Amino acid sequence: MKPTRFLILTILFVSILFHANVSAQDYTEWHLPEGAKARLGKGAITGDIQYSPDRNLLAVPSSIGVWIYDADTYQEIDLLVGHAAPVSAVAFSSDGHTLVSGSQDGTIQAWNPHTGELKASPRGHERGRINSIAFLPQSRIFASGCSDKTVRLWSATTGNYITTLMGHTGPVASVAFSRDGLMLASGGGHEDNTIRLWKAEDNFRIAVTSLIGHEYGVTSVAFSPDGQLLVSGSMDDTIRLWDPHTGEHKATLTAHTRDVTSVAFSPDGQTLASAGSDETVRLWDPATETLKTTFTGHTGWSASVAFSPDGQTLASSADDQMIQFWDYITFEHKSTLTGHTFPVNEIAFAPNGQIFASVGDGKAIDLWDAHTGQLRDTLIGHGGSLFAVAFSPDSEILASGGGKPDTAIRLWDVHAAQPKAPITSHKFGVESIVFSPDGKTLASGSWDSTARLWDADTGEHKGTLKAGANVYTVAFSPDSRTLASGGQGATIHLWDVESGEHQASLEEHTRPVDVVAFSPDGRTLVSGSRDSTIRLWNIETERSYVTLIGHTSRIKSVVFFPDGVTLASCSWDNTIRLWDTQTGHLQSTLTGHITGVNTLALSRDGGTLASGSEDGTILLWEFTPIEPEPKIIVDVNGDGVVNIQDLVLVASHLGEVGLSPADVNGDGVVNIQDLVLVASRFGDN
């Protein structure tokens, strides 16, 4: 008896220890690709959220996998990763032991939601997106609705395909079984607009009824718990109630002012919830066909609603990447789950290496600690999606810009996290922003077909460079004298910053140019294009001398490592590639993002490469830091010439220890060596 008790206690102890270690692990380190040290952001919410039957778990489909949360504490429990595209649908089996996920690439996977084990990978939908999944009650059979216009039935245990239900003339947006398992409803999206009812006989293969009435696509269907009502939501802004046995249309509920995206019944059937593109969640009494209340806590179109099985909570998700929890009896807001993220459009490291900034479709600027990856601050002020962000050379000022309705460039005091006066001149969205290396000028590129130059201190407009086509990218040469711009017209333009004169046109790309960048020595210009190529240009000859081929989609960003030889590039082919610019050879390929990679940024020492993606995440990749050689500045007083005044300035600081402009060689002390360096460069300018 004692050995048995000891064994039980040992197993219990090990189990507790294991779960403690799992819980302690930072979710930013879960399922990282090789070479990455952290993932920031949970990705976008990309499908309807679902409670487990025992209401202990909440499954959230996302752009990077299925997140499993504790339904009480909202703590992250697991991330189920396996699909090669964003997850678009999830459903639990009646016993809660299986979770099935469907993806935008048409694949389906069956999981054990408690262990994260992949149980099966059914294959059958060869093309299209899985829009909806539903389990046959008290069964291991589930249905999938797909954009390929079919409904398919599967065994969740074996992954075996059972049958295909055909008849819809457009994508199948939603599927639902009646609680008694005798009926399956499917809603047809745009170009179909119908609901089809399938009976259990002969594996549901015959549609017994087509319900016609919606003017536009059906987005969601649900049976009442007693099976006496079928409800449908539509892109025609209405909710319709039907008798599923006779096909009779019983009522139309009208309150949403835009698409109805999701409908669900409470466990007792006395409340119907709906979500809409009008940013609202509405509660209805299905018996009286009246509106009970409207929740307005979301700031983006509401995507889905789900009742907890115990009847205590209504959860709603939305395009604002928030999940809100409501008491649907008292109509009170209970809590908010955050952390899901918008597509990342640009990242920039502060030159001092302390922080980096990211911007995307969420209208905010996130400031991250470059060492810990923790979010330090969020800057709010823009009214639209953001596409551009840049730090001043001294890391004191941050510039940001984006698209309509807010086309202003905003300058921020980084330490105070406060905006300065906005710069308003561009007529359309700002796609690119960059400070000159000398810190004097800010350049911006816009969809109004211009690049503009601004005084970086005052915001005063210094000049307008007319590119003749939308400008997607701008970059300064290291000496701040030349600005390169690229854009819609597939031509790269070189401009004289001081005079604003056009210097040259580089024309070899066949499609628009999304990114340009100078090498650290300023002798080479790199360009990335939607023609999937990267070109290296000799600035003196104004000719392309190497073409880097390997990406299979548009090039979105390039960045040089401190050695001036290694180049990193990213693309909408979901990859990051490292190149040797001297040989043109591909060194390695980094994979880990689920969708297109929009932006790259490198820490000053080259130790951390940050990549931002359409999947809403930032991956931090680890490299060996490169210590830059100390920069010797012999023009100590900065008057443009090395002369006796510089020598006198150094002499007056002799013996000082620590940071000093007179410490010419950067060895930490002002001494005779600094005097010798200045004297040896007399007359330089």
VOGU-3710 file (C-alpha; in Angstrom, 3 decimals, decimal comma):
1> mkptrflilt> 0,000/0,000/0,000  2,783/2,411/0,953  4,705/1,975/-2,353  1,493/2,632/-4,286  0,780/5,789/-2,294  4,373/6,939/-2,758  4,117/6,370/-6,520  0,888/8,349/-6,736  2,399/11,246/-4,761  5,516/11,200/-6,948
11> ilfvsilfha> 3,477/11,337/-10,147  1,361/14,167/-8,723  4,471/16,120/-7,751  6,081/15,698/-11,175  2,811/16,698/-12,863  2,554/19,867/-10,785  6,203/20,689/-11,430  5,764/20,144/-15,170  2,707/22,376/-15,391  4,433/25,037/-13,270
21> nvsaqdytew> 7,367/25,083/-15,686  5,062/25,275/-18,708  3,085/28,107/-17,135  6,259/29,938/-16,198  7,579/29,899/-19,745  7,004/33,188/-21,514  4,572/32,672/-24,396  6,772/34,926/-26,530  9,176/31,967/-26,674  6,606/29,316/-27,702
31> hlpegakarl> 7,170/27,525/-31,019  9,874/29,892/-32,238  11,498/29,261/-35,620  15,185/28,390/-35,692  17,335/31,464/-35,130  14,620/33,536/-33,428  14,812/34,505/-29,757  11,343/36,026/-29,244  7,987/36,639/-30,879  6,199/39,874/-29,980
41> gkgaitgdiq> 2,446/39,957/-30,468  -0,024/37,071/-30,709  -1,062/37,739/-34,282  -4,436/38,854/-35,585  -7,736/37,188/-34,657  -8,783/35,508/-37,909  -11,934/33,493/-37,160  -14,804/32,816/-34,744  -13,804/32,203/-31,113  -15,116/29,078/-29,342
51> yspdrnllav> -15,608/27,867/-25,758  -14,923/24,234/-24,843  -18,037/22,304/-23,729  -16,852/22,335/-20,095  -16,307/26,120/-20,472  -12,756/25,810/-19,095  -11,009/26,713/-22,354  -11,389/29,428/-24,951  -9,987/28,778/-28,424  -9,003/31,775/-30,544
61> pssigvwiyd> -8,035/31,250/-34,204  -5,225/33,576/-35,197  -2,852/34,391/-38,010  -0,121/32,230/-36,433  -2,086/29,325/-34,932  -4,796/28,523/-32,383  -4,407/30,187/-28,996  -5,827/28,262/-26,043  -6,782/30,407/-23,040  -8,009/29,631/-19,557
71> adtyqeidll> -11,608/30,836/-19,814  -11,610/32,122/-16,217  -8,240/33,840/-15,929  -7,677/34,561/-19,648  -4,138/33,231/-19,174  -2,404/31,766/-22,225  -2,251/27,970/-21,950  -0,981/26,875/-25,356  -0,445/27,855/-28,963  -1,284/25,158/-31,497
81> vghaapvsav> 0,983/25,626/-34,502  0,853/23,541/-37,648  -1,016/25,330/-40,408  0,981/27,120/-43,100  -1,593/29,927/-43,319  -3,796/31,825/-40,827  -6,421/29,764/-38,993  -9,934/30,707/-40,081  -12,197/28,318/-38,095  -12,181/26,181/-34,924
91> afssdghtlv> -14,650/23,848/-33,193  -14,633/21,592/-30,132  -16,100/18,082/-30,082  -19,008/17,485/-27,679  -16,741/15,756/-25,132  -14,115/18,491/-25,383  -11,319/16,029/-26,145  -10,829/17,177/-29,740  -10,396/20,597/-31,270  -10,494/20,894/-35,049
101> sgsqdgtiqa> -8,977/23,893/-36,842  -9,315/24,976/-40,456  -7,039/27,327/-42,343  -7,123/29,862/-45,120  -5,079/27,431/-47,224  -7,817/24,783/-47,101  -6,090/22,469/-44,602  -7,720/20,937/-41,521  -6,056/19,663/-38,348  -7,463/17,814/-35,330
111> wnphtgelka> -5,814/18,423/-31,937  -5,977/17,321/-28,363  -6,615/20,753/-26,803  -5,302/19,654/-23,409  -1,923/18,328/-24,530  -1,429/20,158/-27,831  -0,960/16,838/-29,625  -1,814/16,809/-33,348  -4,172/13,844/-33,820  -5,038/13,969/-37,526
121> sprghergri> -4,663/16,105/-40,657  -7,641/15,441/-42,942  -7,097/16,204/-46,624  -9,799/16,932/-49,159  -10,431/20,629/-49,691  -7,805/21,101/-52,384  -8,427/24,790/-52,930  -10,029/27,528/-50,917  -10,415/28,711/-47,353  -12,088/26,795/-44,527
131> nsiaflpqsr> -14,732/29,242/-43,300  -16,560/27,181/-40,707  -16,359/23,909/-38,757  -19,086/22,188/-36,694  -19,223/18,860/-34,846  -22,159/16,482/-35,064  -23,345/16,318/-31,425  -22,216/13,298/-29,417  -20,068/12,221/-32,334  -16,560/12,279/-33,729
141> ifasgcsdkt> -17,867/13,461/-37,091  -17,495/17,088/-38,106  -18,450/19,241/-41,077  -16,341/21,861/-42,817  -17,651/24,689/-44,969  -15,216/25,972/-47,570  -14,860/28,689/-50,162  -14,676/25,901/-52,775  -18,536/25,871/-52,537  -18,685/22,516/-50,731
151> vrlwsattgn> -19,456/21,084/-47,315  -17,430/17,996/-46,370  -17,907/15,480/-43,570  -14,935/13,918/-41,765  -13,982/11,569/-38,976  -12,088/13,486/-36,312  -10,646/10,245/-34,953  -9,019/8,991/-38,137  -9,069/12,097/-40,290  -10,843/10,090/-42,975
161> yittlmghtg> -13,044/11,842/-45,481  -16,698/10,694/-45,414  -18,645/12,610/-48,058  -19,115/15,909/-49,897  -22,290/17,970/-49,890  -22,673/19,975/-53,076  -25,202/22,525/-54,210  -24,053/25,975/-53,136  -23,112/28,302/-55,977  -20,790/30,405/-53,867
171> pvasvafsrd> -18,455/29,958/-50,882  -19,906/28,187/-47,861  -19,520/30,683/-45,037  -21,062/28,813/-42,113  -22,180/25,333/-41,029  -24,166/24,250/-37,956  -25,792/21,020/-36,699  -29,047/20,894/-34,772  -28,564/19,654/-31,203  -30,357/16,358/-31,947
181> glmlasgggh> -27,966/15,781/-34,836  -30,746/15,246/-37,360  -30,164/18,362/-39,416  -27,222/20,317/-40,842  -27,538/23,923/-42,021  -25,078/25,614/-44,366  -24,984/29,285/-45,301  -23,824/30,409/-48,724  -21,761/33,547/-49,000  -21,666/36,114/-51,767
191> edntirlwka> -23,022/34,954/-55,148  -25,149/32,325/-53,339  -27,132/34,081/-50,586  -29,044/30,914/-49,586  -29,266/28,570/-46,621  -29,414/24,851/-47,315  -30,780/22,272/-44,901  -29,464/18,714/-45,036  -31,058/15,764/-43,180  -29,132/13,001/-41,471
201> ednfriavts> -30,346/10,272/-43,787  -27,697/9,014/-46,193  -24,915/11,025/-44,480  -26,659/14,369/-45,053  -25,967/14,098/-48,788  -29,334/15,424/-49,919  -30,359/19,035/-49,353  -34,028/18,922/-48,458  -34,650/22,648/-48,374  -33,141/25,873/-49,692
211> ligheygvts> -34,064/28,962/-47,697  -34,153/32,042/-49,901  -34,641/35,567/-48,652  -31,337/37,247/-47,930  -30,313/39,768/-50,574  -26,581/39,261/-50,034  -24,306/36,556/-48,697  -25,125/34,566/-45,569  -22,315/34,887/-43,029  -23,512/32,806/-40,085
221> vafspdgqll> -26,162/30,194/-39,162  -27,177/28,726/-35,790  -29,890/26,422/-34,428  -31,734/27,197/-31,201  -31,038/24,628/-28,444  -34,503/23,112/-28,825  -34,110/22,861/-32,612  -37,270/24,850/-33,323  -35,531/27,900/-34,775  -32,756/28,482/-37,273
231> vsgsmddtir> -31,208/31,929/-37,325  -29,076/33,411/-40,097  -26,970/36,568/-40,337  -26,198/38,239/-43,628  -24,233/40,862/-45,481  -27,606/42,518/-46,162  -27,445/43,837/-42,542  -30,333/41,619/-41,371  -30,945/38,594/-39,169  -33,620/36,140/-40,256
241> lwdphtgehk> -35,479/33,571/-38,182  -36,681/30,375/-39,874  -38,633/27,257/-39,012  -36,080/24,575/-39,940  -38,745/21,898/-40,275  -40,994/23,729/-42,731  -38,572/26,275/-44,178  -40,987/29,065/-43,236  -39,508/32,533/-42,803  -40,742/33,701/-39,403
251> atltahtrdv> -39,155/37,121/-38,845  -36,476/39,602/-39,877  -34,510/41,484/-37,217  -33,193/44,864/-38,331  -30,960/47,033/-36,161  -27,452/46,486/-37,504  -26,433/49,163/-39,964  -23,778/47,055/-41,692  -23,026/43,357/-42,305  -24,092/40,888/-39,632
261> tsvafspdgq> -20,991/38,733/-39,141  -21,977/36,219/-36,456  -25,049/34,870/-34,624  -25,316/32,558/-31,584  -27,951/31,344/-29,110  -27,482/31,317/-25,345  -27,546/27,825/-23,775  -31,121/28,307/-22,581  -32,230/29,617/-25,984  -33,755/32,762/-24,505
271> tlasagsdet> -31,154/35,156/-25,898  -29,786/35,576/-29,396  -26,501/37,438/-29,849  -25,298/39,024/-33,077  -22,104/40,777/-34,112  -21,822/43,271/-36,930  -19,502/45,362/-39,023  -21,133/48,399/-37,405  -18,853/47,718/-34,401  -21,741/46,549/-32,221
281> vrlwdpatet> -22,832/43,373/-30,457  -26,599/43,112/-30,057  -28,773/40,933/-27,843  -32,249/39,863/-28,941  -35,238/38,085/-27,450  -35,989/35,427/-30,093  -39,448/34,753/-28,655  -40,654/38,356/-28,992  -38,279/39,197/-31,845  -37,204/42,377/-30,056
291> lkttftghtg> -33,831/43,974/-29,323  -32,754/43,690/-25,677  -29,598/45,800/-25,689  -26,566/46,886/-27,706  -22,946/46,576/-26,597  -20,615/49,211/-28,070  -17,251/48,379/-26,513  -15,417/47,464/-29,738  -13,646/50,004/-31,944  -13,511/47,791/-35,038
301> wsasvafspd> -16,086/45,687/-36,821  -17,296/42,922/-34,516  -16,373/39,521/-35,932  -17,850/36,820/-33,724  -19,879/36,035/-30,609  -19,820/32,936/-28,380  -21,729/32,065/-25,201  -20,009/30,156/-22,411  -21,741/26,786/-21,902  -22,594/27,668/-18,279
311> gqtlassadd> -24,645/30,627/-19,477  -22,663/33,177/-17,506  -20,663/35,001/-20,173  -20,857/36,239/-23,736  -17,522/36,673/-25,502  -17,111/38,839/-28,580  -14,128/39,366/-30,850  -13,538/42,175/-33,293  -11,238/43,717/-35,844  -9,822/45,894/-33,066
321> qmiqfwdyit> -8,006/42,671/-31,982  -9,761/42,674/-28,619  -11,963/40,012/-27,047  -14,612/41,494/-24,776  -16,464/39,548/-22,093  -20,001/40,516/-21,103  -22,575/39,489/-18,519  -25,485/39,108/-20,892  -28,034/38,960/-18,055  -27,072/42,262/-16,400
331> fehkstltgh> -25,621/43,739/-19,623  -22,414/44,633/-17,782  -18,929/44,508/-19,260  -16,771/41,981/-17,389  -13,270/42,026/-18,887  -11,086/42,500/-21,967  -8,477/40,149/-23,407  -5,676/41,956/-25,224  -2,430/41,041/-26,949  -3,653/40,135/-30,417
341> tfpvneiafa> -2,124/42,420/-32,986  -2,546/44,190/-36,310  -0,296/43,696/-39,339  3,125/45,276/-38,726  4,084/47,752/-41,458  7,408/49,162/-40,257  9,960/48,818/-37,458  12,790/51,187/-36,520  15,558/50,862/-33,913  16,615/53,940/-31,984
351> pngqifasvg> 20,306/54,636/-32,777  21,150/54,494/-29,062  20,056/50,854/-29,056  17,676/51,196/-26,122  14,291/50,875/-27,808  12,644/50,130/-31,124  9,323/51,280/-32,519  6,730/49,437/-34,566  3,694/50,679/-36,463  0,877/48,970/-38,311
361> dgkaidlwda> -2,820/49,051/-39,079  -3,750/49,794/-35,474  -3,236/53,592/-35,515  -0,725/53,423/-32,627  3,056/53,419/-32,265  4,451/50,756/-29,936  7,779/51,369/-28,216  9,615/48,209/-27,152  12,600/47,643/-24,898  15,339/46,472/-27,256
371> htgqlrdtli> 16,948/44,282/-24,584  13,940/42,582/-22,966  11,321/42,770/-25,718  8,829/44,259/-23,237  6,344/46,879/-24,410  7,415/50,176/-22,821  4,913/52,659/-24,195  2,228/53,219/-26,802  1,901/56,542/-28,607  -1,652/57,462/-29,630
381> ghggslfava> -2,490/60,337/-31,948  -2,909/59,191/-35,541  -6,345/58,621/-37,038  -5,492/55,906/-39,560  -3,174/53,025/-40,341  0,532/53,792/-39,990  3,125/52,888/-42,624  6,265/54,783/-41,611  8,328/55,394/-38,493  11,882/56,717/-37,963
391> fspdseilas> 14,142/57,919/-35,140  16,358/60,981/-35,276  20,120/60,235/-35,109  20,232/61,328/-31,452  17,246/59,064/-30,602  15,378/62,021/-29,119  12,680/62,455/-31,775  10,406/59,914/-33,445  8,627/60,666/-36,727  5,560/58,744/-37,906
401> gggkpdtair> 3,196/58,856/-40,850  0,334/56,926/-42,391  -2,728/56,855/-44,584  -6,101/58,480/-44,790  -7,977/59,934/-43,070  -4,869/61,185/-41,264  -2,077/62,125/-43,684  -0,098/64,227/-41,198  3,481/63,490/-40,178  3,791/63,552/-36,422
411> lwdvhaaqpk> 6,955/64,240/-34,453  7,175/62,822/-30,938  9,398/63,574/-27,972  10,588/60,033/-27,233  11,315/60,549/-23,527  8,106/62,409/-22,761  6,074/60,194/-25,138  4,296/63,350/-26,254  3,569/64,651/-29,767  4,883/67,890/-31,155
421> apitshkfgv> 3,026/69,948/-33,732  1,987/67,774/-36,726  3,378/68,416/-40,197  0,510/68,702/-42,668  1,320/69,134/-46,330  0,954/65,812/-48,148  -2,424/65,430/-49,807  -2,459/61,635/-49,543  -0,953/58,962/-47,333  2,677/58,971/-46,186
431> esivfspdgk> 4,428/55,704/-47,042  8,028/56,410/-45,970  9,901/58,661/-43,528  13,628/58,991/-42,847  15,964/61,386/-41,003  19,201/62,445/-42,641  22,301/61,054/-40,883  23,367/64,587/-39,897  19,985/65,059/-38,211  19,139/68,254/-40,059
441> tlasgswdst> 16,529/67,047/-42,534  13,479/64,823/-42,508  12,307/63,321/-45,804  8,909/61,812/-46,545  7,476/59,904/-49,492  3,772/59,970/-50,300  1,012/58,654/-52,529  0,642/62,239/-53,772  3,622/61,516/-56,093  6,035/63,683/-54,139
451> arlwdadtge> 8,923/63,370/-51,739  9,173/66,295/-49,357  12,030/67,685/-47,283  11,507/69,220/-43,851  13,650/70,917/-41,252  14,013/68,180/-38,631  14,059/70,686/-35,745  11,286/73,080/-36,704  9,172/71,016/-39,108  9,492/73,793/-41,688
461> hkgtlkagan> 8,932/72,684/-45,286  12,239/72,902/-47,210  11,311/71,522/-50,607  9,066/69,322/-52,741  10,551/66,719/-55,086  8,092/65,768/-57,812  8,588/62,101/-58,647  5,740/61,765/-61,142  4,323/58,671/-59,401  3,459/57,513/-55,896
471> vytvafspds> 6,565/57,474/-53,702  6,834/54,324/-51,562  10,368/54,684/-50,216  13,015/57,323/-49,485  16,593/56,976/-48,198  19,477/59,358/-47,477  23,080/58,686/-48,430  25,457/58,471/-45,429  26,780/61,977/-46,109  23,191/63,372/-46,133
481> rtlasggqga> 23,755/64,995/-49,527  21,690/62,678/-51,722  18,141/61,379/-51,370  16,975/58,299/-53,256  13,290/57,675/-53,881  11,365/54,801/-55,433  7,743/54,077/-56,094  4,931/53,241/-58,450  6,726/54,145/-61,641  9,466/51,456/-61,296
491> tihlwdvesg> 12,070/54,240/-61,550  14,504/55,186/-58,807  15,248/58,905/-58,556  18,348/60,514/-57,051  18,009/64,063/-55,718  20,423/66,695/-54,445  19,219/67,435/-50,907  20,622/70,962/-50,707  19,263/72,246/-54,018  16,349/69,851/-54,554
501> ehqasleeht> 17,568/69,207/-58,097  17,017/65,876/-59,794  20,359/64,148/-60,345  19,587/60,827/-62,006  16,986/58,193/-62,891  17,799/54,514/-62,422  15,617/52,374/-64,656  16,006/48,605/-64,731  13,203/47,300/-62,530  10,066/46,234/-64,371
511> rpvdvvafsp> 7,588/46,848/-61,557  7,176/49,367/-58,693  10,047/49,836/-56,256  9,046/49,376/-52,595  12,403/49,947/-50,901  15,753/51,682/-51,421  18,752/51,819/-49,069  22,379/52,981/-49,192  25,324/50,856/-48,112  27,223/52,147/-45,048
521> dgrtlvsgsr> 30,021/53,546/-47,261  27,533/55,248/-49,580  28,962/53,701/-52,733  26,095/51,300/-53,361  22,345/51,774/-53,537  20,125/48,735/-53,010  16,595/48,562/-54,374  13,834/46,013/-53,911  10,932/45,731/-56,292  7,595/44,059/-56,907
531> dstirlwnie> 9,347/42,269/-59,761  10,796/40,054/-56,955  14,378/41,184/-57,560  16,941/43,134/-55,566  19,407/45,283/-57,499  22,726/46,747/-56,408  23,614/50,049/-58,080  26,978/51,763/-58,367  26,256/55,349/-57,352  29,110/56,786/-59,425
541> tersyvtlig> 28,199/55,021/-62,681  24,451/54,980/-61,924  24,282/51,415/-63,233  23,086/48,165/-61,709  25,922/45,676/-61,320  24,333/42,765/-59,391  20,806/41,363/-59,331  19,862/39,181/-56,365  17,299/36,569/-57,366  15,575/34,200/-54,969
551> htsriksvvf> 12,456/35,790/-53,572  9,201/34,782/-55,260  7,139/37,855/-54,409  7,547/41,596/-53,894  10,526/42,815/-51,885  9,351/44,946/-48,964  12,479/45,861/-47,011  16,287/45,603/-47,074  18,916/46,410/-44,470  22,716/46,246/-44,396
561> fpdgvtlasc> 24,589/44,633/-41,528  27,421/46,711/-39,988  30,046/44,855/-42,052  28,657/46,557/-45,170  28,667/43,219/-46,990  25,765/41,205/-45,605  22,320/42,330/-46,723  19,014/41,141/-45,272  15,842/41,306/-47,350  12,215/40,374/-46,710
571> swdntirlwd> 9,322/39,639/-49,008  5,680/38,762/-49,281  6,882/35,213/-49,976  6,989/35,020/-46,120  10,793/34,742/-45,990  13,843/36,723/-44,906  17,006/36,159/-46,918  20,631/36,998/-46,158  22,953/37,826/-49,059  26,651/38,386/-49,646
581> tqtghlqstl> 26,624/41,587/-51,691  30,183/41,094/-52,893  29,449/37,746/-54,547  25,673/38,033/-54,965  25,289/34,643/-53,276  22,402/33,732/-50,984  23,791/32,922/-47,527  20,676/31,697/-45,734  16,884/31,901/-45,579  14,914/32,575/-42,401
591> tghitgvntl> 11,372/31,228/-42,225  8,863/31,643/-39,441  6,274/34,205/-40,460  2,966/32,789/-41,680  2,239/35,633/-44,098  4,176/38,324/-45,947  7,074/40,069/-44,201  6,752/43,849/-44,472  9,722/45,295/-42,671  13,207/44,677/-41,299
601> alsrdggtla> 15,228/46,673/-38,776  18,659/45,981/-37,381  20,115/46,998/-34,045  23,179/49,191/-34,365  25,561/46,394/-33,356  23,942/43,923/-35,762  23,056/41,568/-32,904  19,288/41,691/-33,339  17,298/41,665/-36,561  13,614/42,497/-36,116
611> sgsedgtill> 11,069/41,457/-38,734  7,450/42,583/-38,883  4,767/40,746/-40,798  1,242/40,846/-42,126  0,578/38,099/-39,556  0,730/40,773/-36,836  3,901/39,548/-35,147  7,459/40,769/-34,736  10,190/38,133/-34,675  13,534/38,970/-33,083
621> weftpiepep> 16,419/37,058/-34,681  19,753/36,663/-32,930  23,100/37,312/-34,608  26,634/37,865/-33,382  27,018/41,554/-32,499  29,688/43,493/-34,368  31,454/46,189/-32,400  31,946/49,188/-34,708  35,335/50,792/-34,897  35,473/54,069/-32,960
631> kiivdvngdg> 34,568/57,016/-35,160  37,337/59,559/-35,147  36,073/63,129/-35,410  39,001/65,517/-35,717  36,850/68,552/-36,571  36,100/68,890/-32,879  34,176/72,161/-33,005  32,223/71,113/-36,089  32,947/74,254/-38,141  33,735/72,248/-41,286
641> vvniqdlvlv> 37,548/72,509/-41,187  40,315/71,078/-38,997  42,445/73,970/-37,721  44,089/75,592/-34,716  40,723/76,144/-32,979  40,225/72,371/-32,783  43,702/71,944/-31,333  43,027/74,620/-28,690  39,705/72,974/-27,791  41,362/69,586/-27,240
651> ashlgevgls> 44,194/71,185/-25,216  41,693/72,894/-22,926  40,177/69,492/-22,027  43,422/67,596/-21,434  43,075/65,062/-18,632  39,281/64,766/-18,791  37,983/61,213/-18,350  34,716/59,898/-19,784  32,544/61,103/-22,624  33,959/64,257/-24,183
661> padvngdgvv> 33,877/65,783/-27,684  37,624/66,392/-27,227  38,292/62,646/-26,828  39,038/62,310/-30,547  40,123/58,656/-30,564  37,365/57,548/-28,182  39,675/55,829/-25,646  37,910/57,459/-22,688  40,503/60,129/-21,854  41,593/63,387/-23,492
671> niqdlvlvas> 45,373/63,188/-23,871  48,361/63,832/-26,142  47,176/61,210/-28,661  44,095/63,318/-29,355  46,272/66,395/-29,948  48,456/64,439/-32,397  45,381/63,202/-34,351  44,046/66,743/-34,750  47,440/68,159/-35,739  47,932/65,441/-38,345
681> rfgdn> 44,692/66,403/-40,087  45,142/70,181/-40,289  43,367/71,571/-43,338  40,899/68,666/-43,761  37,285/69,559/-44,340
//
